[in-house]
Amino acid sequence: MALTPELVALCERVVADPGPEAGFIELTDQEIGDTAARLDSECGGRPLWIFAYGSLIWKPVFDPVEARRATAYGWHRSFCMDMRRWRGSSEQPGLMMAIMRGGTCHGVAYRLPEESRRQVLHDMIWRETSYPEDLASIRWLEAESDQGKVRALSFWAGPKGSFILGRLPPQEAARRIARACGHIGSNAAYLYNTVLKLGEFGIRDRNLWRLQELVAAEIAEMARLRQAAE
């Protein structure tokens, strides 16, 4: 992989949390709990699976009972969301992944422990969503694995709104990712960890592989220019 821990480290810096975006009100604990209860009820007596395609692969908020490599047909990964908090800022916005309609997405299906699945849902909703408007992007989808189909819950599936940028040219996406950092870390680390963990499951996303090469080249060039200016 061209994007190395050393290159990622060059992107890290201390950034203050700007807090909620203007005009938006964060979800209350009651709203999060009600949503967790609804999703748990919709699952019924079946095992509850989560389809992970990005950060939930490498940083889940629970210990899964089972993990399966799985494929969601009719969806694809896309760095399509404008991110000005978390791993980006208003000065240097980053990009967040979602899955959008069309294509194929290879990821991981995680089965939640039965005894704590509502609490796990609560924790995931708290981490993955910020505002009531975000809840519409939590949806059930079909994922296929070697052990058969599973109905799985996915976060940021088909989101809509003014923060959706659409499919950016790879070079433009790379420039944003190489420069963005927020209070929880850099955008480059988000990409690096995703590509790394996908590889552990034997998944090589062609678009992400090309993107990490472009981001690595962008970071290296910025470092060269900084050094030349000193």
Summary of the structure (lengths in Angstrom):
residues: 230
radius of gyration: 17.9
end to end distance: 29.0
largest distance: 63.3
contacts: 727
relative contact order: 0.22
helix: 40%
strand: 26%
